[in-house]
Amino acid sequence: MSVCEQCARLQKTCCERSDVEVALTEGDIIRIRRFYKANDFYRRIPVPPELAATYENPDHHDATVSLYVAGLFDAQGRRPILEKQADGRCLFVTGQGCVLPVEARPLLCRLYPYDWNDQRLLWIHAPYCPHVIYADEMDLVQKIGDSKEIALNLVEQLYAELASKGEAP
């Protein structure tokens, strides 16, 4: 049984939590659209207050996230996020897990539980993973199956897609 299946037996998973918003790159939208064959899986929301100052003037704010923030939002100050079901779960989550093939899933979903910054530094940040199902960060990484090298490749793809602003991946 996967660590995500174990988590689902204990609590709502990250995919089922109404407080989790999954930001999308334009490349994510293209990949999901190829699989899903529709456009109703995302919407664009305004810059949240905690990121407004960085978005408005990225060169004068936190250098660890300014490239990410500048690339994520469009010219109108909106970012695309995955839609939710009425109960707050991700649109693509069913009783059997995510219906999207791995290669069509948003980069942020594929990166979890890693977090990163603009300098491509990686660390584990798993606030939604119950600690009772893994001994430490390395155990979590082994159970999920994504090495730091895989995560770094995904981060590079993420920044390439943010820089391209919608060109086909």
N, C-alpha and C positions, 0 to 999 in steps of 0.2 A: 504494500500500500504506500502510495506517495505521501510526502510530507503535507501536500495540499489536501489530500483526502483525509489525512489524520486531523488536520486543522479543522476541516469541515465538520468532523464529528464532535469537535469541542466547542466551536463558536462559528460566527459568521466569518467567512474568508474575506480577504482584501477585495475580492471580486463582488462580494455581496454587501459590502458596507456602503450605506448611503452617503457617508462623509468623505468617501474617496472619489476624487475626480481624476480621470485619466486623460491627460493632455495628449493630443495627437499631432504628429507632424503631417505635412501635406503628403509625404510618402506613405505614412500609415493609412491615410484616407484612400489613396490610390490602391494600396494592397488589399485593404478590407473591401473596397468597392468591387474589385476583381472577383473576390470570393462571394460577397453578399449580394451583389447585383442590384443594389439600391443605395439611396443617399440619406435615408432617414436614421442612420446609426450615429450621427454626431450633430452637434450644434456649436455655435460660436458664442462665447461669453466674454464680457469685458474684463479688462485687467483688474485683478482684485486689489484692494487698497494696500495690502502689504508689499505688492510688487510695483505699484504705480510710480514711485520715485525712480526705481531702477529702469523701468520701461521708458519713462519720459526722458531720462538722461543717463543711458547706460555707462558712459565713459566716466561718470563722476560718482559711481556707486560701487557696490560690492563686486570686485573684479572676479570673484569666484563663480558668479552666476550671470554676469551681464551679457555674455554671448548667448547663453541659453534663453534668457528672457527676451533679448532683442530678436532672436530668431523664431521664438514661439508665437509671438503676437503679430497680427497683420497690421496694415497701415491705419486701420480704424481702431486699433487697440483691443482687438478681440483674439481669443485663442480657441481652437477647436478642441472639444472634449467629447468623449464617448457618451452616448445617451444611456439612461438608466431605465429599468423596468419600473412599474408603479411601486414595487416594494423596495426600491433602492438598489437592487442588484444590477450589475452590468447587463446590458442588453443581450450579450452573447453567452451568459451563464445559464446553464440548465442543471438539472439534477445530476447529470453526468459530467459536469465541468464545462469548460469553455468549448463552444462549438467551432471556433475559428481554428484553422490549422496553425501550427506554431509560426510558420513563415508569414502568416497574415495578421498575427496579433500585433498590437501596438508595441513599439520599441520599449516604452516605459513598463509595460507588463512583462516583456521578456527580460528586462533588466532586473526586476525585483528579485531578491531583496537588496540588490546593490544600490547605492547612491553614489553620486559623482559631483565633480565641479568642472568648470571650464578648463582647468589645467589637466584634466583627465585623471585626476586622483580618484581612486575607488575605495569604498569602504562598505561594510555591511550595515544596513539600516532596515531593520525588520520589525517595525512597531506593531504590525498586525499578526505576526507569527507567535503562537503560544509557546513560551519557553519550555513547557513540559515535554515537547516532542523533539527537542534537539539539545544536545549537551552544551555546545558552544557555537560560535560563528562558523568555524570550519565544518562542523557536523551538519549545520544547516545547508551550507554550500554543497557538501557532498550529497545530501539527501535531495536537494533540488536539482543538482546535476549540472549547474552552470559554473564553470571555472572562471577565475578572474580574467583569463585571456579571452574567453567568450564574451564576458561582460564588457571588456575594454573594446573589443571589435564592435559591439552594439553601440557603445558610447560614440565611437568614431562615426558609425553610420548615422546616429542621431544628429551629431553636429553637422555632418555633410548634408543631411536633409534640411536642417534648420537654415543652413547657409544658402541652399538652392531655392528656398521659398516656393516649393511646389513642382519643381521639375521632376519628371519621372525618375524613380530610383533605378 
